[in-house]
Amino acid sequence: MNTTSIYPVLMTSDVAATARFYTELLGMEPTFTSDWYVSLRHGPWELALLDAGHATIPESHRGAPARGVLVNVEVDDVDSVHAEAVAAGHQVVLPLRDEDFGQRHFIVVAPDGVLVDVITPTAPSQEFAEQYA
């Protein structure tokens, strides 16, 4: 078997609003758009959004938007993305902060309820580095 692609597809109750979140805040570009499915890309990374009630979803799982999912997005300037998220009125559920293990990040809720952890890697603290060396 030769795998040609692997990417997450998030089920959502509002494809258009969720697509706007990823395009406006995180700079993803649509590569395919319909009223029930949107494929987004940023460089080599891909994410798709699917209407949770669509007929391609097994009936037993329709209407269930993604839950228990955390999407990590690494950026070069987390502070500017945080400022954009706040200015746009997005729900930030973990404020911008530095972590000892080597990242500056915040967590925002996408319109579909998925948590998006926006991260800029940093150097781990000296204590952390010594503890886990």
Backbone torsions as a table, in degrees:
resi	resn	phi	psi	omega
1	MET	NA	138.7	176.8
2	ASN	-117.4	107.6	178.8
3	THR	-74.5	131.1	-178.3
4	THR	-106.5	-16.7	179.1
5	SER	-170.9	146.6	170.2
6	ILE	-139.3	127.6	178.0
7	TYR	-155.3	150.2	178.8
8	PRO	-77.4	146.7	172.5
9	VAL	-121.9	116.8	-178.4
10	LEU	-97.3	127.9	175.5
11	MET	-81.0	135.9	-176.6
12	THR	-142.1	154.6	177.4
13	SER	-88.7	-11.0	179.1
14	ASP	-139.8	88.5	-175.9
15	VAL	-59.9	-44.6	-176.1
16	ALA	-64.2	-46.7	-179.4
17	ALA	-65.2	-39.9	-180.0
18	THR	-67.8	-39.8	177.1
19	ALA	-62.7	-41.9	177.6
20	ARG	-60.0	-40.9	178.7
21	PHE	-56.8	-50.9	-176.9
22	TYR	-70.9	-31.6	179.8
23	THR	-79.6	-45.1	-175.7
24	GLU	-74.7	-43.5	-176.4
25	LEU	-84.0	-38.0	-171.8
26	LEU	-112.3	3.2	172.7
27	GLY	72.1	19.8	177.9
28	MET	-74.6	151.2	-178.8
29	GLU	-113.2	133.4	176.3
30	PRO	-68.3	135.4	174.0
31	THR	-110.6	-17.4	174.1
32	PHE	-154.6	134.5	-179.1
33	THR	-136.4	129.7	168.8
34	SER	-139.5	179.1	-179.9
35	ASP	-73.7	-15.4	-177.3
36	TRP	-118.3	-7.9	-177.5
37	TYR	-151.9	133.4	175.6
38	VAL	-133.1	130.8	174.3
39	SER	-105.5	130.1	-177.9
40	LEU	-120.7	150.6	-179.9
41	ARG	-143.0	145.8	170.9
42	HIS	-140.1	104.8	-173.6
43	GLY	60.6	-129.9	-179.0
44	PRO	-83.9	-3.1	-175.1
45	TRP	-95.1	140.1	-176.3
46	GLU	-131.1	146.0	177.1
47	LEU	-144.7	139.2	177.7
48	ALA	-123.3	154.4	179.8
49	LEU	-124.5	136.5	-175.0
50	LEU	-133.6	134.4	175.1
51	ASP	-59.5	122.0	-174.5
52	ALA	-63.9	-15.9	179.3
53	GLY	-101.0	7.6	-175.0
54	HIS	-69.0	150.6	-176.4
55	ALA	-65.0	-17.3	178.1
56	THR	-75.8	-14.1	177.3
57	ILE	-86.8	133.6	176.5
58	PRO	-53.1	137.5	-174.9
59	GLU	-51.7	-36.1	-178.4
60	SER	-66.2	-15.5	-177.7
61	HIS	-119.1	3.5	178.9
62	ARG	-67.4	148.1	176.6
63	GLY	80.8	-0.9	-178.8
64	ALA	-101.6	94.5	177.9
65	PRO	-63.1	163.5	-177.9
66	ALA	-56.5	135.8	176.4
67	ARG	-138.4	152.0	178.6
68	GLY	70.6	24.4	-178.1
69	VAL	-115.0	135.1	173.1
70	LEU	-123.6	118.0	179.0
71	VAL	-99.0	119.7	176.3
72	ASN	-90.4	132.6	176.8
73	VAL	-129.5	114.6	178.2
74	GLU	-91.6	131.2	-179.2
75	VAL	-129.7	164.8	-179.6
76	ASP	-85.5	-14.2	-179.3
77	ASP	-144.7	81.8	-176.9
78	VAL	-63.1	-30.6	-179.7
79	ASP	-62.7	-41.5	-179.5
80	SER	-70.3	-37.3	177.7
81	VAL	-66.6	-39.5	177.2
82	HIS	-60.7	-45.5	179.1
83	ALA	-60.5	-41.1	177.5
84	GLU	-64.1	-42.8	-179.5
85	ALA	-62.4	-44.7	179.8
86	VAL	-65.6	-45.7	-179.5
87	ALA	-61.8	-33.4	-179.8
88	ALA	-81.4	-6.0	178.3
89	GLY	82.1	16.6	177.3
90	HIS	-69.6	151.2	-178.4
91	GLN	-79.9	104.8	176.0
92	VAL	-89.4	117.8	-176.1
93	VAL	-102.7	-13.7	170.9
94	LEU	-131.8	115.6	-176.7
95	PRO	-65.5	159.5	178.4
96	LEU	-57.0	128.2	-179.0
97	ARG	-158.0	163.2	176.4
98	ASP	-100.1	139.3	178.8
99	GLU	-110.8	143.2	178.9
100	ASP	-59.2	-29.5	-175.8
101	PHE	-79.7	-1.0	170.4
102	GLY	108.3	48.0	170.9
103	GLN	-157.0	150.9	170.4
104	ARG	-111.3	128.8	-173.5
105	HIS	-158.5	170.1	169.3
106	PHE	-147.5	161.0	178.5
107	ILE	-120.1	130.5	-179.0
108	VAL	-123.2	150.6	178.9
109	VAL	-95.3	124.0	174.2
110	ALA	-74.4	161.9	-178.3
111	PRO	-57.1	-23.3	-179.7
112	ASP	-88.3	1.5	179.8
113	GLY	91.8	-5.3	178.4
114	VAL	-72.3	139.1	175.8
115	LEU	-84.2	133.1	178.9
116	VAL	-118.0	116.8	-179.4
117	ASP	-96.7	108.8	-177.7
118	VAL	-96.1	123.7	-165.4
119	ILE	-132.1	140.5	162.7
120	THR	-119.7	118.2	178.3
121	PRO	-62.4	143.2	176.7
122	THR	-133.3	176.9	176.4
123	ALA	-76.7	138.6	175.7
124	PRO	-64.7	153.1	177.5
125	SER	-63.6	157.7	178.5
126	GLN	-58.8	-43.4	179.0
127	GLU	-58.9	-47.2	-179.5
128	PHE	-62.5	-45.0	-178.8
129	ALA	-61.3	-41.7	179.4
130	GLU	-68.4	-38.5	-178.0
131	GLN	-67.9	-34.8	-175.1
132	TYR	-111.1	19.4	178.7
133	ALA	-75.0	NA	NA
